């Protein structure tokens, strides 16, 4: 098989948690980052040359600490091979630190790009396991790689010790065509680390039962499009009650979305992007009212109805 010299990987943004599905459920969205990997001459003095274009390009690191390059190195390390010198061009359309899986796109892009340049020695499942190891949890990287809405659960062997990172089972969650996602992306950032700091170390049995029940309703509501189930399903007691205070105007934007006809609103990933689920009839009103509500807090937001990506990471040579 001829050696591949250039590969482009297109990776979708993701929204994770969807209310009660903390750290286990995510969906791919039709918003993309693109990563082009080109081999440099073996004699090249630079191991990596990174250029970035597009939205918030100036915020992306262009040295060897770049996350896509770190993922690139991780795959070659798993292969016990020396990585080739490489030029990486990144086109950024997914905003950083907004709860839309920008780090997951970099991890998936770097791993898939490296695997293709190496001749695709690893299967998609093996690449996925590596991505989960790097990210630390599956909710963003799995739909970024596979597309669609995905639920992930660890599947450890019956006896310890666990393999590094454990093993994972992934199931797809059908998304009813009547359910429209509306994302409201504000003009301020919120780091995942900051959003995790506000979470308690322990939860009550009652809260655990509450979330288990509502996650079950979420899976069925997404599949059937049952709006009453969806209104119930989007409630959560694990992360959103603690993170709301980090997002200016949260309650007002939530009320505006519901008043406009949305079944409910959740924090996308760690935030601050907010995600409303509605039907097509009310989508335009939900977009308009969420934007208006945030403007009252002097927050400018990019609010739009957005489709579900069903393809995941795509490779072009």
C-alpha positions in Angstrom: 0.0 0.0 0.0 1.5 3.4 -1.0 2.4 5.7 1.9 -0.1 8.5 2.4 1.5 11.9 2.3 -1.4 14.2 3.1 -4.7 13.5 4.9 -7.6 15.8 6.0 -9.8 14.9 8.9 -13.1 16.8 9.4 -14.5 16.4 12.9 -17.9 17.6 14.2 -18.6 19.6 17.3 -20.5 17.9 20.1 -22.9 18.6 22.8 -22.6 16.5 25.9 -24.5 15.6 29.0 -28.0 16.6 27.7 -29.2 17.2 31.2 -29.1 13.9 33.2 -26.5 12.2 31.0 -23.5 13.6 32.8 -20.2 12.3 31.3 -21.9 9.4 29.4 -24.1 10.8 26.6 -23.3 13.2 23.7 -24.4 14.1 20.2 -22.5 15.3 17.2 -23.5 18.6 15.7 -23.2 20.1 12.1 -20.3 22.4 13.0 -16.8 21.4 12.1 -13.1 21.7 12.6 -10.8 20.5 9.9 -7.2 19.1 10.4 -4.9 18.6 7.5 -1.7 16.5 8.1 1.1 16.6 5.6 4.3 14.7 5.9 7.5 16.8 5.8 10.8 15.6 4.4 12.5 13.2 6.8 15.4 15.7 6.8 13.2 18.5 8.1 14.6 20.4 11.0 11.2 20.9 12.5 9.2 18.0 13.9 6.0 19.9 13.6 4.8 23.0 11.8 1.3 24.2 12.8 -0.8 26.8 11.1 -4.3 27.8 12.2 -7.1 29.6 10.4 -10.7 30.5 11.1 -12.6 31.3 14.3 -10.5 32.1 17.3 -7.3 30.9 15.5 -5.1 33.2 17.6 -6.0 31.2 20.7 -4.8 27.9 19.4 -1.2 26.8 20.4 1.1 26.3 17.5 4.0 24.5 19.2 4.4 20.9 20.2 1.9 21.3 23.0 -1.0 21.6 20.5 -3.6 19.1 21.5 -4.1 17.7 18.0 -0.3 17.1 17.7 -0.3 15.5 21.2 -3.0 13.1 20.0 -1.0 12.5 16.8 2.1 11.5 19.0 -0.1 9.3 21.2 -1.1 7.1 18.3 2.5 6.6 17.1 3.5 5.9 20.7 0.8 3.2 20.8 2.2 1.8 17.6 5.8 1.9 19.0 6.8 3.9 16.0 8.6 7.2 15.6 6.2 9.9 14.4 7.1 11.5 11.0 7.8 15.2 10.8 4.4 16.8 10.0 2.8 20.0 8.9 -0.7 20.5 10.5 -3.2 23.0 9.2 -6.2 23.6 11.4 -9.4 25.3 10.3 -11.3 26.3 13.4 -15.0 26.7 13.3 -15.9 25.3 16.7 -15.4 28.0 19.4 -13.0 27.2 22.2 -14.1 26.7 25.9 -17.8 27.0 25.1 -19.0 23.4 25.8 -19.1 22.3 22.2 -16.3 19.7 22.3 -13.4 21.7 20.7 -10.8 19.6 22.6 -12.6 16.4 21.4 -12.3 17.5 17.8 -8.5 18.0 18.3 -8.1 14.6 20.0 -10.1 12.8 17.3 -8.5 14.8 14.5 -5.0 14.0 15.7 -5.6 10.3 16.3 -7.4 9.7 13.0 -4.9 11.7 11.0 -2.0 9.8 12.5 -3.7 6.5 12.0 -4.3 7.3 8.3 -0.7 8.5 7.7 0.5 5.3 9.4 -1.5 3.1 7.0 -4.6 2.7 9.2 -3.2 -0.1 11.5 -5.7 0.6 14.3 -9.4 -0.1 14.0 -12.0 2.5 14.7 -12.7 0.9 18.1 -9.0 1.0 19.0 -8.8 4.7 18.0 -11.9 5.4 20.1 -10.4 3.8 23.1 -7.3 5.9 22.7 -9.5 9.0 22.4 -11.3 8.2 25.6 -8.0 7.7 27.4 -6.8 11.1 26.3 -10.0 13.0 27.0 -10.7 11.2 30.3 -14.4 10.5 29.5 -16.3 9.4 26.5 -19.2 11.8 26.1 -17.6 14.2 23.6 -15.0 12.1 21.8 -17.3 9.2 20.9 -19.9 11.1 18.9 -17.1 13.3 17.4 -15.6 10.1 16.1 -18.7 8.1 15.2 -21.4 10.8 14.7 -25.0 10.7 15.9 -26.1 10.6 19.5 -24.2 8.0 21.6 -24.4 6.6 25.1 -21.2 5.1 26.6 -20.7 2.8 29.6 -17.6 1.3 31.0 -17.4 -2.5 30.6 -14.7 -3.7 32.9 -13.7 -7.4 32.9 -15.3 -9.5 35.7 -12.0 -9.6 37.6 -9.5 -6.9 38.2 -7.1 -5.4 37.3 -8.7 -3.1 34.7 -6.8 -2.4 31.5 -5.6 1.2 31.2 -8.7 3.3 30.6 -11.0 0.3 30.9 -13.2 -1.0 28.1 -16.3 0.7 26.8 -19.5 -0.3 25.3 -21.2 2.3 23.0 -24.8 2.3 21.8 -26.4 4.7 19.4 -29.5 6.6 20.5 -32.0 7.3 17.7 -32.8 11.0 17.4 -36.4 11.7 16.3 -36.5 14.0 13.3 -39.1 16.2 15.0 -36.6 17.2 17.7 -34.6 20.3 16.7 -31.5 21.4 18.7 -31.0 25.2 19.2 -27.5 26.2 20.4 -26.9 29.6 22.1 -23.2 30.3 22.1 -22.3 33.3 24.2 -19.3 35.6 23.7 -17.6 34.5 26.9 -15.7 31.4 27.8 -16.0 28.8 30.7 -13.2 26.3 31.1 -14.1 22.7 31.8 -11.8 22.8 34.9 -13.7 25.7 36.4 -17.0 24.0 35.7 -15.9 20.8 37.4 -14.6 22.6 40.5 -18.1 23.6 41.5 -19.4 20.0 41.5 -19.7 18.2 44.9 -17.5 15.2 45.6 -20.6 13.0 46.6 -24.3 12.8 45.8 -27.3 11.6 47.8 -29.0 8.3 46.9 -32.1 10.3 46.0 -30.2 12.4 43.4 -28.6 9.3 41.9 -32.0 7.7 41.5 -33.5 10.9 40.1 -30.8 11.1 37.4 -31.0 7.4 36.5 -34.8 7.7 36.0 -34.5 10.8 33.9 -31.7 9.4 31.7 -34.0 6.5 30.9 -36.7 9.0 29.9 -34.2 11.0 27.8 -33.2 7.9 25.7 -36.9 7.1 25.0 -37.9 10.7 24.4 -35.1 11.3 21.9 -36.1 8.1 20.1 -39.9 8.7 20.0 -40.1 12.4 19.9 -42.6 12.4 22.8 -42.5 16.0 24.0 -44.0 15.3 27.5 -41.3 12.7 28.1 -38.6 15.2 26.8 -39.8 17.9 29.1 -39.4 15.6 32.1 -36.1 14.0 30.8 -34.1 17.2 30.6 -34.1 17.7 34.4 -30.9 17.0 36.3 -29.5 17.0 39.8 -25.8 16.1 39.2 -24.2 19.0 37.4 -26.6 21.7 36.2 -27.8 23.0 39.6 -24.1 23.7 40.5 -23.0 25.2 37.2 -25.9 27.6 36.6 -24.3 30.3 38.7 -21.3 30.3 36.4 -23.4 31.3 33.4 -24.8 34.9 33.5 -28.5 35.1 32.7 -29.0 31.3 32.8 -32.5 31.4 34.3 -33.7 34.2 32.0 -32.5 32.4 28.9 -34.1 29.1 30.1 -37.4 30.8 30.7 -37.3 32.5 27.4 -36.7 29.2 25.6 -39.5 27.5 27.4 -41.9 30.4 26.8 -41.1 30.3 23.1 -42.1 26.6 22.9 -38.9 24.6 23.8 -39.4 21.4 25.7 -36.5 22.4 27.9 -32.9 23.8 28.0 -29.7 22.3 29.2 -26.0 23.3 29.6 -24.0 22.0 26.6 -21.0 20.1 28.0 -19.4 22.2 30.7 -21.0 25.4 29.3 -21.4 28.2 28.8 -23.2 27.3 25.6 -26.9 26.5 26.3 -28.9 24.0 24.3 -32.7 24.0 23.9 -34.6 21.1 22.4 -37.8 22.0 20.5 -39.9 21.1 17.5 -39.5 22.6 14.1 -42.6 24.8 14.5 -41.1 26.7 17.4 -37.5 26.7 16.4 -37.3 30.2 15.0 -39.1 31.7 18.0 -36.8 29.8 20.4 -33.7 31.2 18.5 -35.0 34.7 18.7 -36.1 34.7 22.3 -33.0 33.1 23.7 -30.8 35.7 21.9 -33.1 38.5 23.2 -33.0 37.3 26.8 -29.2 37.2 26.8 -28.9 40.6 25.3 -30.7 42.0 28.4 -27.6 40.8 30.4 -25.3 42.5 27.8 -24.3 39.0 26.5 -24.0 38.7 22.7 -24.8 35.2 21.6 -24.7 33.3 18.3 -28.0 31.4 18.5 -29.0 29.0 15.8 -30.9 25.8 15.1 -28.4 23.2 14.2 -28.6 19.7 12.7 -27.3 16.5 14.1 -24.2 15.2 12.4 -24.6 11.5 11.6 -21.2 10.8 9.9 -18.6 11.6 12.6 -15.0 12.1 11.7 -14.5 12.0 7.9 -11.2 11.4 6.1 -10.2 12.8 2.7 -6.9 12.1 1.0 
